[in-house]
Amino acid sequence: MDFRYTEISLNPCTAFPAGVELKRPLLDVLLRNGKRAVSLTAMVDSGSDFCIFPASFAKALGIALPTGKSITFTGSADRPQVAHFETIQVAIWNENREEDPISFDVYAGFCDSVEHVGLGILGQHGFFSQFKVTCDHTNEVLTIT
């Protein structure tokens, strides 16, 4: 299934006085835990070891934190971060929703310190480990098979 990259504008700053347009592989996803579900945007991130979501999504899914299954990691903050893991279901559609969604179970982390990002992260363990993922930045297309 193919997905178009999403264009994001970076406001003017000292490094980019005129601003800059960035293209990122962002997907609309549905997270499900039993009868509870929540929609969000997630970034496909080959540099992330795990699938991580803001902690508020755990609450929306009825998952009490901490889960007793946690890991300390670094990456998106200047300090160690803690993610609490639980198995959830994920569904991904392309933008026109003409095809059936890609659905899969994932052992995902929920983390307070990524709350400010507002995005989920689809990483190596749980996403890339289950699919062939091709990031074609030149043509602005992400392909999942």
Residue, then its C-alpha position, 0 to 999 in steps of 0.5 A: m500500500d502506498f502513502r504520500y509524504t506529508e509536507i510540513s512547514l518549518n517557521p523561519c529561524t536563524a538556521f532557515p531565515a525563510g523557513v523550509e518545507l519538510k516532507r515526512p512519512l506520516l500516517d493516519v492510524l487507529l489504535r485499538n485495545g478491546k472495544r476502545a479505539v483512538s485515532l492519531t497521526a504516527m511518523v514512520d521512523s527507521g531510527s526508532d527502536f520501538c513503536i512509541f505513543p504519547a501516554s495520554f493514548a494509553k488512558a484513552l485505550g483503557i491501559a493503566l500506567p505503569t503497566g509493569k513492563s517498561i524500558t528506559f530509552t533515549g532519543s527525543a529528549d535530553r534525558p532518559q525516558v521511560a515507556h510502559f508497554e502493552t500489546i495493542q492493535v493498529a490499523i493503517w489506511n491510505e489517504n483515499r481509504e479505497e483499500d482494506p487497512i493494514s492491521f497488526d498487533v504491536y507491543a507498543g510503549f506509552c511515554d509521558s515525555v513524548e506527549h508534547v510531540g503529539l505523534g506516535i512513532l512507528g519504529q523498528h521493533g513492531f513495525f519495520s519487523q513486520f513489513k517491508v517498508t520502502c521510503d522513497h523520499t525523492n518521489e515522496v512515497l512510503t510503500i508498506t508491503 
